[in-house]
Amino acid sequence: MSGQQHILVVDDEARIRTMLRRYLEGEGFKVSEAADGTVMRRVLEGEAVDLVLLDLMMPGEDGLSLARYIRQRAQTPIIMLTGKGDLIDRVAGLEAGADDYIGKPFHLREILARIRTVLRRVPAPAAPAAATEPPADILRFQGWQLDMLRRELRSADGVVVPLTSGEFELLRVFATHANRVLNRDQLMELVKGRGWEAYDRAIDTQIVRLRKKIELDPANPALIKTVRGAGYVFAAVVSRG
């Protein structure tokens, strides 16, 4: 059917790939399979993929290296399938560019819910704006431009800085709550639709990644500041339009 969203399942276990493909196809998705990085690259280069389900633990190239490969080339959403319950492994997946994670063993209905949640945060391409239309909804701060419609971040010289959907949502929350101290619970509540409940340190991980992209000196941040014992504050004057 036309308009199908395309899911790429990357896992070295054929049983898991087949199970996910059959289930997701039954839910209306187009599904491709890849047993390793070589096949994954072939699929990504050959056709558009809306989301990648990526196993963390695979022989040869593991999921972390494959997530970095994807993120260096595109902002395709990534959900990491983790066979380990270790917090370090899950945080490593987020640091590599994953948008979410699901631990094995998993329930198929949870997979579906997570996929739909992540895909809802990725808007369909907008039609070209007519000359008479008002400008896009843009938040401006210290030379940066955060385009809320295109979900793009541009530097002062007009270069697009790639953001994962999770990073974009956090930056959106900060920019729309500038100069207000937000604790982790408030951030988790404001970043809607994300399964943060498993551990709040994921917020810290995303902030570290954001700082590396927007701060002149990430070790001494001037925009996203830590307020000891209270949370974080986005210290900037933000204008809209």
C-alpha positions as CSV (number, residue, x, y, z in Angstrom):
1,M,0.0,0.0,0.0
2,S,1.2,3.6,-0.6
3,G,2.3,5.6,2.3
4,Q,3.6,2.6,4.3
5,Q,6.3,3.5,6.8
6,H,9.4,1.4,6.3
7,I,11.0,-0.3,9.3
8,L,14.5,-1.9,9.1
9,V,15.1,-4.7,11.6
10,V,18.8,-5.3,12.2
11,D,19.5,-8.4,14.3
12,D,21.7,-11.5,13.8
13,E,19.0,-13.8,15.1
14,A,16.8,-14.9,12.2
15,R,14.0,-16.0,14.6
16,I,13.7,-12.5,16.1
17,R,13.9,-10.8,12.6
18,T,11.1,-13.0,11.3
19,M,8.9,-12.5,14.4
20,L,9.2,-8.8,14.2
21,R,8.7,-8.6,10.4
22,R,5.5,-10.7,10.5
23,Y,4.1,-8.7,13.4
24,L,4.9,-5.3,12.0
25,E,3.7,-6.2,8.5
26,G,0.5,-7.2,10.2
27,E,0.3,-3.7,11.7
28,G,0.6,-2.1,8.2
29,F,4.4,-1.4,8.0
30,K,6.8,-2.3,5.3
31,V,9.6,-4.3,6.9
32,S,13.1,-5.1,5.7
33,E,15.6,-7.4,7.5
34,A,19.4,-7.3,7.9
35,A,21.5,-9.8,9.7
36,D,24.6,-7.6,9.8
37,G,26.0,-4.2,9.0
38,T,26.7,-5.0,5.4
39,V,23.1,-5.8,4.6
40,M,22.0,-2.9,6.7
41,R,24.1,-0.5,4.7
42,R,22.8,-2.0,1.4
43,V,19.1,-1.4,2.5
44,L,19.8,2.1,3.7
45,E,21.6,3.1,0.5
46,G,18.9,1.5,-1.7
47,E,15.6,2.9,-0.3
48,A,14.1,5.3,2.3
49,V,13.8,3.9,5.8
50,D,11.6,5.5,8.4
51,L,13.0,3.8,11.5
52,V,15.7,1.2,12.4
53,L,15.2,-1.5,15.1
54,L,18.9,-2.2,15.9
55,D,20.2,-5.0,18.1
56,L,22.9,-3.9,20.5
57,M,24.8,-7.2,20.8
58,M,25.8,-8.7,17.5
59,P,29.0,-10.5,16.3
60,G,31.4,-8.4,14.3
61,E,30.1,-4.9,14.1
62,D,27.9,-4.3,17.2
63,G,24.9,-2.1,17.5
64,L,26.8,0.8,18.9
65,S,29.1,1.1,15.9
66,L,26.2,0.7,13.5
67,A,24.2,3.4,15.3
68,R,27.1,5.8,14.9
69,Y,27.3,4.9,11.2
70,I,23.6,5.7,10.8
71,R,23.8,8.9,12.8
72,Q,26.8,10.2,10.9
73,R,24.8,10.1,7.7
74,A,21.1,10.6,8.6
75,Q,18.7,11.4,11.3
76,T,16.7,8.2,10.8
77,P,15.2,7.3,14.2
78,I,16.9,4.3,15.9
79,I,15.4,2.1,18.6
80,M,18.0,-0.1,20.2
81,L,17.2,-3.7,21.2
82,T,19.3,-4.5,24.3
83,G,19.8,-8.0,25.6
84,K,21.4,-6.6,28.7
85,G,19.8,-4.9,31.6
86,D,22.9,-2.9,32.5
87,L,22.3,0.8,32.7
88,I,25.7,1.5,31.1
89,D,24.8,-0.4,27.9
90,R,21.6,1.6,27.6
91,V,23.2,4.9,28.2
92,A,25.9,4.0,25.6
93,G,23.2,3.3,23.1
94,L,21.7,6.8,23.6
95,E,25.2,8.3,23.4
96,A,25.7,6.5,20.1
97,G,22.6,8.3,18.7
98,A,19.7,6.0,19.5
99,D,16.3,7.6,20.2
100,D,15.0,4.9,22.5
101,Y,15.8,1.4,23.7
102,I,13.8,-1.7,24.5
103,G,15.2,-4.6,26.6
104,K,15.1,-8.2,25.6
105,P,12.9,-10.2,26.1
106,F,10.3,-7.8,24.9
107,H,6.6,-7.8,24.2
108,L,5.5,-7.2,20.6
109,R,2.9,-4.7,21.7
110,E,5.6,-2.6,23.5
111,I,7.7,-2.7,20.3
112,L,4.7,-1.3,18.3
113,A,4.0,1.4,20.9
114,R,7.6,2.5,21.0
115,I,7.8,2.6,17.2
116,R,4.6,4.7,16.9
117,T,5.8,7.1,19.7
118,V,9.1,7.7,18.0
119,L,7.6,8.1,14.6
120,R,5.1,10.6,15.9
121,R,8.0,12.9,16.7
122,V,9.2,12.9,13.1
123,P,6.9,15.1,11.0
124,A,6.0,14.4,7.4
125,P,7.9,16.6,5.0
126,A,6.2,19.9,4.6
127,A,5.1,21.3,1.3
128,P,7.2,24.2,0.0
129,A,5.9,27.5,1.5
130,A,4.3,30.0,-0.7
131,A,5.9,33.5,-0.9
132,T,2.9,35.0,0.9
133,E,3.0,32.6,3.9
134,P,4.4,33.8,7.2
135,P,7.9,32.7,8.2
136,A,8.3,29.3,9.9
137,D,8.0,29.1,13.6
138,I,11.7,29.7,14.6
139,L,13.2,30.1,18.0
140,R,16.4,32.3,18.0
141,F,19.0,32.4,20.8
142,Q,22.6,33.6,20.7
143,G,22.9,33.2,16.9
144,W,21.2,29.8,16.8
145,Q,17.9,29.2,15.0
146,L,15.7,26.3,16.0
147,D,13.1,25.7,13.3
148,M,10.1,24.1,15.0
149,L,8.4,23.1,11.8
150,R,11.4,21.6,10.0
151,R,12.9,20.3,13.3
152,E,16.2,21.8,12.3
153,L,18.9,23.6,14.2
154,R,21.1,26.1,12.4
155,S,24.2,27.8,13.5
156,A,24.9,31.5,13.1
157,D,26.5,30.8,9.7
158,G,23.5,28.8,8.5
159,V,24.9,25.3,8.9
160,V,22.4,22.6,9.9
161,V,23.5,20.8,13.1
162,P,22.1,17.3,13.1
163,L,20.0,16.5,16.1
164,T,18.4,13.2,17.1
165,S,14.6,13.4,17.8
166,G,15.4,13.1,21.5
167,E,17.9,16.0,21.4
168,F,15.5,18.1,19.4
169,E,12.7,17.6,22.0
170,L,15.0,18.5,24.9
171,L,16.3,21.6,23.1
172,R,12.7,22.6,22.3
173,V,11.8,22.3,26.0
174,F,14.7,24.3,27.1
175,A,14.2,27.0,24.5
176,T,10.5,27.4,25.3
177,H,11.3,27.5,29.1
178,A,14.3,29.7,29.0
179,N,15.7,31.1,32.2
180,R,13.6,28.7,34.3
181,V,15.2,26.0,36.4
182,L,13.8,22.6,35.4
183,N,14.5,19.4,37.4
184,R,14.7,15.9,35.9
185,D,11.1,15.1,36.7
186,Q,9.9,18.3,34.9
187,L,12.1,17.6,31.9
188,M,10.7,14.0,31.7
189,E,7.2,15.4,31.8
190,L,7.8,18.0,29.2
191,V,9.6,15.7,26.7
192,K,6.3,14.0,25.9
193,G,6.0,10.5,24.6
194,R,9.4,9.2,25.5
195,G,9.9,6.2,27.8
196,W,12.2,8.0,30.3
197,E,10.8,6.2,33.4
198,A,13.4,3.5,33.5
199,Y,16.2,5.9,34.5
200,D,16.5,9.6,34.9
201,R,20.2,9.6,34.1
202,A,19.1,9.5,30.4
203,I,18.3,13.2,30.7
204,D,21.9,13.9,31.7
205,T,23.2,11.9,28.8
206,Q,21.1,13.8,26.3
207,I,22.2,17.1,27.9
208,V,25.8,16.1,27.5
209,R,25.2,15.4,23.8
210,L,23.4,18.7,23.3
211,R,26.2,20.7,25.0
212,K,28.7,19.2,22.6
213,K,26.7,20.6,19.7
214,I,25.7,24.0,20.9
215,E,28.2,25.1,23.5
216,L,31.5,26.8,22.6
217,D,33.1,25.0,25.6
218,P,30.9,22.0,26.6
219,A,33.0,21.6,29.8
220,N,32.0,25.1,30.9
221,P,28.5,25.5,29.4
222,A,27.1,29.0,28.9
223,L,23.6,27.9,27.6
224,I,22.5,24.8,29.4
225,K,23.7,25.4,32.9
226,T,23.6,23.0,35.8
227,V,22.0,24.3,39.0
228,R,23.4,22.2,41.8
229,G,20.7,20.4,43.7
230,A,17.9,21.8,41.5
231,G,18.3,20.8,37.9
232,Y,19.2,22.7,34.7
233,V,18.5,26.2,33.3
234,F,18.6,27.4,29.7
235,A,20.4,30.7,30.2
236,A,19.6,32.6,27.0
237,V,17.3,35.3,25.6
238,V,15.0,33.5,23.2
239,S,13.0,35.3,20.5
240,R,10.4,33.8,18.2
241,G,9.8,34.2,14.5
